[in-house]
Every structure is written in C-alpha cells, then in structure tokens.
Amino acid sequence: MDIRKLQKIAVAALEDIKAKDIEILNTSKISALFDRVIIATGDSNRHVKSLAKNVHDKVKEAGGQVIGVEGEASGEWVLVDLGDIVVHVMQPVVRAYYNLEELWKVVPKRRKKVAEE
C-alpha cells in the first residue's frame, strides 16, 4: 500500500475516536526501519487501547498489513507496526516522559573532516 494512503488511513482512524495531539514525523532520512512515525495521545488506558485497535482494524479493512501490536495489556503506550509506518498511542504522562517527538526530529549532523597535519 502507498505510504501516503496508509498514513491517511491511520490518521483518520485516530481522529475517528478523538485522539489528541496527532503528530506525523518523517523518519525516512534517519532510519531505514520505517518512513513515518505517528504519535497520538489518548486520555485513559481504555482510550489508548481503542485508538490502537481502530488503527489496526481500519488498516486491515483497507487491505493493508499490520505487522504487530505491542503494549495492549497495560494500555499506557500501544505501538502499532504498519511496516513503513509505526504508530505510537500514549497516555499524556507517558508521552511527555519519553518525548519521542524530540528523539525522532533530531537529524545527526555530519562532521567536517579535519585536514591532517
């Protein structure tokens, strides 16, 4: 499935159930593992679980592949692996603590070579 279509489906699934502070990060230049990270906030364990399940279900309905889902037991942070996109649904305290936005926005700078003397 085209990454733009997959991203649109995932974001719409989060918006359907009132996810808060949805952020999409393009990680294609800093990671070979996936091209996008989508981060969203849910108000409670139940809300976080419902958001992740809705992403899972909507992607499957559209013919997309869900590689895996982690963290459903606690509901504080649920990760939905869609291959090219990784969706993180978190409670506000967990999201603030781990601050994934800052982690994935950092692009390593290349060091200039110093001429040997």
Beta strands, then each sheet from edge to edge (+ up, - down):
strand 1: 20-26
strand 2: 36-41
strand 3: 68-70
strand 4: 77-81
strand 5: 85-90
sheet 1: 1+ 2- 5- 4+ 3-
end
